[in-house]
Amino acid sequence: MYIQDIDLLHITTSLSHSAPNLTELHLTGLELASNGFGGLVHLIQKSKNLKKLSLSMNKEALMSKTKIFQDKTENNLTPFDLHTGSLQMSKHATQKSKHAFINQHPTGTHSPGSNPPAPTPTTPTSIQTSLLDPQRELSYIFQDHLNTGTKLLPVSRGYYFIPGGKGQRLPLPLCISGQHKSVFHDLFCSIANSPLQSLTFLYPSLYLSVGDLVCLGDCVRRSKHLAGLKLPNLKSIESYMPILLAVGGSNAIQTLRIDSNTVSVWDKAFQLAVTSLRHNSTLRTLSLAHWTFDLQDKHLATLYLQDLLTHSKLTDLNLTQCTFDLSNGVTMAPTLLLPPLLAPPHPQASPQHHGTHWGAAGGGGGS
């Protein structure tokens, strides 16, 4: 069943007027368009009892419109293919999200020794001077709580944090409303200010852009009520970082399910994510099923993991079919990593680490 834009508008308008006691809403096969999403935003803003929301887009339509990328490998794509595919994706998927940071210091001042950037039509002065400061908004991820001597400073290139290393960049959960033009922006802003407690997305990698995920992370960080988020099967750790980094600033999130069989975690992303999780006091359930941890610095990874398990309030950590690829080329299942921190499940075993259940099914082969 597919719900077209005008149909979604009619459905949400009717619910706004006739279902004040609505507590759960599941919508599948949605068309990405502004009218229907505008109606959904109005419903969320008006409803005082809506607690659970589950969304999925028209999967077949999204996949068919970008079929050109599925039929050919990257090396076989011609310039014509790339141009045609880009037109298809921009027409049928979300609008491309603008950079949420301009290439300057986030406080609005320019880098020492350089000239201040000139305003452009897409970067008005009002936005340039009111940018969010990552070191203020996300101060917890820049703390060296293990005294490793590592100094982490944000570098504004788009809305990315550059942790060092070729090709490494991580999006931050800081959305600037004037520059995020996706239909999901108003939706996530309305959720952040609503009593909604549970949010689920199906097949999100088909329709949530990096900018949308940045905005969703900002929603998680600011919401006072969003206790559960299910966001499965994103393609990379970079896509999940806005969510993981937002958790450290959330006072509401209790359950986070972000299973994916394509995510590979490298050292700096692992350290930043663990630092953020360590700062959270409400999260009880975290599911990372099928993730691969490609960590080169085993000693430092051990320190971060020990510190997280010591300070975390987690009671359910799901590492089903996860693998840990260490710097010596050895692949381990989580039940074999860093004993006794992740001890093998045993029927007679007593609860460890605040009664936590460490889900660790699967062998060394992993996913």
ZIMOVEN-V855981 format. One record per residue. N is the residue number from 1. RES is the residue in one small letter. PHI is phi in whole degrees, -180 to 180 (NA if undefined). OMEGA is omega in degrees with one decimal (* if undefined). Layout:
N_RES_PHI_OMEGA + N_RES_PHI_OMEGA
This chain:
1_m_NA_179.2 + 2_y_-116_-179.6 + 3_i_-115_179.4 + 4_q_-77_-174.5 + 5_d_-54_-176.8 + 6_i_-67_178.3 + 7_d_-67_178.1 + 8_l_-62_177.8 + 9_l_-62_179.9 + 10_h_-65_-179.2 + 11_i_-63_-176.1 + 12_t_-69_177.3 + 13_t_-65_178.6 + 14_s_-64_179.4 + 15_l_-65_179.6 + 16_s_-62_-175.6 + 17_h_-92_-169.5 + 18_s_-122_-177.3 + 19_a_-131_-178.2 + 20_p_-67_-178.5 + 21_n_-99_178.8 + 22_l_-61_-179.1 + 23_t_-112_-179.8 + 24_e_-134_178.7 + 25_l_-141_178.2 + 26_h_-119_-178.5 + 27_l_-124_-178.2 + 28_t_-125_176.0 + 29_g_67_-176.5 + 30_l_-76_171.0 + 31_e_-92_-179.8 + 32_l_-81_-179.9 + 33_a_-153_-167.9 + 34_s_-75_-175.2 + 35_n_-65_-179.7 + 36_g_-64_178.8 + 37_f_-67_175.1 + 38_g_-63_176.0 + 39_g_-66_178.2 + 40_l_-66_177.4 + 41_v_-61_179.4 + 42_h_-62_178.6 + 43_l_-62_-179.9 + 44_i_-65_179.7 + 45_q_-66_-175.8 + 46_k_-85_-174.0 + 47_s_-75_177.4 + 48_k_-103_-174.9 + 49_n_-117_-179.3 + 50_l_-69_-175.9 + 51_k_-113_-175.7 + 52_k_-128_179.7 + 53_l_-136_177.4 + 54_s_-126_-175.2 + 55_l_-130_167.4 + 56_s_-147_180.0 + 57_m_-91_176.9 + 58_n_-73_-173.0 + 59_k_-59_-176.5 + 60_e_-63_179.6 + 61_a_-65_-180.0 + 62_l_-64_-178.8 + 63_m_-71_-178.0 + 64_s_-69_-178.5 + 65_k_-72_177.8 + 66_t_-114_-175.4 + 67_k_-62_-178.9 + 68_i_-60_179.8 + 69_f_-80_-179.4 + 70_q_-85_-175.6 + 71_d_-81_-177.4 + 72_k_-128_174.6 + 73_t_-78_-177.2 + 74_e_-59_-177.2 + 75_n_-70_-177.4 + 76_n_-96_-179.8 + 77_l_-74_176.5 + 78_t_-92_175.7 + 79_p_-55_178.0 + 80_f_-65_177.6 + 81_d_-59_-177.7 + 82_l_-63_179.9 + 83_h_-65_-179.4 + 84_t_-64_179.8 + 85_g_-63_179.3 + 86_s_-65_177.8 + 87_l_-64_179.6 + 88_q_-63_-176.7 + 89_m_-67_-178.4 + 90_s_-69_-179.4 + 91_k_-81_-170.2 + 92_h_-107_177.8 + 93_a_-100_-179.1 + 94_t_-70_173.6 + 95_q_-64_179.8 + 96_k_-65_-178.4 + 97_s_-81_178.4 + 98_k_-76_173.6 + 99_h_-63_179.2 + 100_a_-91_171.4 + 101_f_-120_171.1 + 102_i_-86_-174.5 + 103_n_-74_178.6 + 104_q_-161_177.5 + 105_h_-65_-172.8 + 106_p_-66_177.1 + 107_t_-81_179.3 + 108_g_101_177.6 + 109_t_-93_-178.5 + 110_h_-87_-179.2 + 111_s_-65_179.0 + 112_p_-58_177.2 + 113_g_82_-179.8 + 114_s_-123_178.4 + 115_n_-81_178.0 + 116_p_-64_-179.0 + 117_p_-67_179.6 + 118_a_-80_177.2 + 119_p_-61_176.1 + 120_t_-125_178.9 + 121_p_-57_-178.5 + 122_t_-96_179.7 + 123_t_-133_-177.6 + 124_p_-63_-177.8 + 125_t_-59_-178.2 + 126_s_-60_178.8 + 127_i_-77_-178.7 + 128_q_-59_-174.3 + 129_t_-96_-178.2 + 130_s_-127_-177.5 + 131_l_-73_177.6 + 132_l_-72_-179.8 + 133_d_-98_-179.0 + 134_p_-58_-177.4 + 135_q_-71_174.4 + 136_r_-93_-175.8 + 137_e_-70_-176.1 + 138_l_-123_-173.2 + 139_s_-57_-175.0 + 140_y_-66_-178.6 + 141_i_-84_179.5 + 142_f_-103_180.0 + 143_q_-87_177.2 + 144_d_-95_-172.6 + 145_h_-72_177.7 + 146_l_-97_179.7 + 147_n_55_179.0 + 148_t_-84_-177.0 + 149_g_86_-179.3 + 150_t_-77_177.7 + 151_k_-106_-178.6 + 152_l_-107_177.8 + 153_l_-127_-179.8 + 154_p_-74_173.7 + 155_v_-120_-175.8 + 156_s_-82_170.2 + 157_r_-135_-166.7 + 158_g_66_175.5 + 159_y_-106_-176.7 + 160_y_-103_168.7 + 161_f_-99_-177.9 + 162_i_-102_-175.7 + 163_p_-82_-177.9 + 164_g_108_-178.3 + 165_g_99_-176.2 + 166_k_-64_174.8 + 167_g_76_-178.2 + 168_q_-96_174.9 + 169_r_-155_-174.1 + 170_l_-129_178.7 + 171_p_-71_-178.3 + 172_l_-101_-179.1 + 173_p_-81_-179.6 + 174_l_-132_-176.2 + 175_c_-104_175.4 + 176_i_-104_-170.0 + 177_s_-60_-177.4 + 178_g_-70_-175.3 + 179_q_-122_177.5 + 180_h_-104_-170.1 + 181_k_-108_-179.8 + 182_s_-72_176.4 + 183_v_-65_-178.7 + 184_f_-80_-176.3 + 185_h_-63_179.7 + 186_d_-63_178.8 + 187_l_-62_-177.7 + 188_f_-68_177.0 + 189_c_-65_179.4 + 190_s_-69_178.3 + 191_i_-65_-178.7 + 192_a_-60_-177.9 + 193_n_-107_-177.6 + 194_s_-115_175.8 + 195_p_-83_-179.5 + 196_l_-58_-175.7 + 197_q_-111_-175.3 + 198_s_-138_-177.8 + 199_l_-133_-178.9 + 200_t_-129_173.3 + 201_f_-121_173.9 + 202_l_-107_-179.2 + 203_y_54_-173.9 + 204_p_-66_-177.8 + 205_s_-66_-179.6 + 206_l_-81_-172.5 + 207_y_-142_178.3 + 208_l_-93_177.8 + 209_s_-80_176.4 + 210_v_-58_178.2 + 211_g_-62_177.1 + 212_d_-65_-179.8 + 213_l_-69_172.8 + 214_v_-59_-179.6 + 215_c_-67_177.1 + 216_l_-64_176.2 + 217_g_-61_177.0 + 218_d_-62_177.3 + 219_c_-63_178.4 + 220_v_-60_-177.2 + 221_r_-66_-172.8 + 222_r_-96_-174.7 + 223_s_-67_177.8 + 224_k_-95_-173.9 + 225_h_-130_-175.0 + 226_l_-69_-174.4 + 227_a_-98_-176.5 + 228_g_-137_177.2 + 229_l_-136_175.0 + 230_k_-119_-173.8 + 231_l_-140_-171.7 + 232_p_-85_164.3 + 233_n_65_163.5 + 234_l_-69_-167.3 + 235_k_-87_-171.7 + 236_s_-147_176.8 + 237_i_-65_178.4 + 238_e_-60_179.5 + 239_s_-67_-177.9 + 240_y_-86_-174.1 + 241_m_-61_177.4 + 242_p_-59_179.5 + 243_i_-75_-178.6 + 244_l_-63_179.8 + 245_l_-72_177.9 + 246_a_-74_-176.9 + 247_v_-58_-179.5 + 248_g_-62_179.9 + 249_g_-101_-177.5 + 250_s_-91_174.1 + 251_n_-108_-175.9 + 252_a_-127_-171.3 + 253_i_-63_179.4 + 254_q_-121_-177.9 + 255_t_-132_178.4 + 256_l_-132_-179.7 + 257_r_-117_-176.0 + 258_i_-132_179.1 + 259_d_-66_177.1 + 260_s_-164_179.7 + 261_n_-96_178.0 + 262_t_-120_-177.1 + 263_v_-80_174.0 + 264_s_-124_-173.1 + 265_v_-99_176.1 + 266_w_-102_-164.8 + 267_d_-54_-173.4 + 268_k_-66_176.3 + 269_a_-63_178.1 + 270_f_-61_-177.3 + 271_q_-64_179.6 + 272_l_-68_179.4 + 273_a_-64_179.7 + 274_v_-65_177.8 + 275_t_-60_177.9 + 276_s_-67_-179.8 + 277_l_-62_179.3 + 278_r_-61_-175.8 + 279_h_-79_-177.4 + 280_n_-87_-179.1 + 281_s_-116_-176.2 + 282_t_-111_-174.7 + 283_l_-68_179.6 + 284_r_-116_-177.5 + 285_t_-125_177.9 + 286_l_-133_-179.7 + 287_s_-116_179.8 + 288_l_-123_-173.9 + 289_a_-56_174.7 + 290_h_76_178.1 + 291_w_-72_171.7 + 292_t_-114_179.7 + 293_f_-108_-177.9 + 294_d_-99_-171.3 + 295_l_-106_-176.9 + 296_q_-85_-179.0 + 297_d_-98_-175.6 + 298_k_-64_-177.7 + 299_h_-62_-179.0 + 300_l_-67_177.1 + 301_a_-61_178.3 + 302_t_-63_179.7 + 303_l_-61_-179.5 + 304_y_-64_-178.7 + 305_l_-67_176.7 + 306_q_-58_-178.5 + 307_d_-64_178.9 + 308_l_-63_-177.6 + 309_l_-69_178.1 + 310_t_-75_-172.6 + 311_h_-102_-175.1 + 312_s_-73_175.0 + 313_k_-99_-179.8 + 314_l_-59_174.3 + 315_t_-117_179.6 + 316_d_-146_178.7 + 317_l_-115_-176.3 + 318_n_-97_177.1 + 319_l_-116_-178.7 + 320_t_-57_177.6 + 321_q_59_171.9 + 322_c_-81_173.4 + 323_t_-130_178.2 + 324_f_-120_178.2 + 325_d_-95_-175.4 + 326_l_-91_-173.3 + 327_s_-66_179.2 + 328_n_-89_177.1 + 329_g_86_-179.3 + 330_v_-86_176.8 + 331_t_-102_-176.2 + 332_m_-124_168.1 + 333_a_-79_-178.1 + 334_p_-61_179.6 + 335_t_-71_-178.5 + 336_l_-104_-174.0 + 337_l_-91_170.3 + 338_l_51_178.0 + 339_p_-64_3.8 + 340_p_-97_-175.0 + 341_l_-62_176.8 + 342_l_-115_-175.7 + 343_a_-71_178.0 + 344_p_-59_178.2 + 345_p_-59_-179.7 + 346_h_-147_-176.7 + 347_p_-58_-176.1 + 348_q_-91_-171.5 + 349_a_-70_176.4 + 350_s_-84_-179.6 + 351_p_-60_178.9 + 352_q_-122_173.1 + 353_h_52_177.8 + 354_h_62_178.9 + 355_g_75_-174.4 + 356_t_-70_171.3 + 357_h_-99_-178.0 + 358_w_-94_177.3 + 359_g_-69_-175.3 + 360_a_-146_179.5 + 361_a_-72_176.6 + 362_g_105_-177.9 + 363_g_-99_-176.2 + 364_g_-64_-179.6 + 365_g_-68_176.8 + 366_g_62_-176.8 + 367_s_-96_*
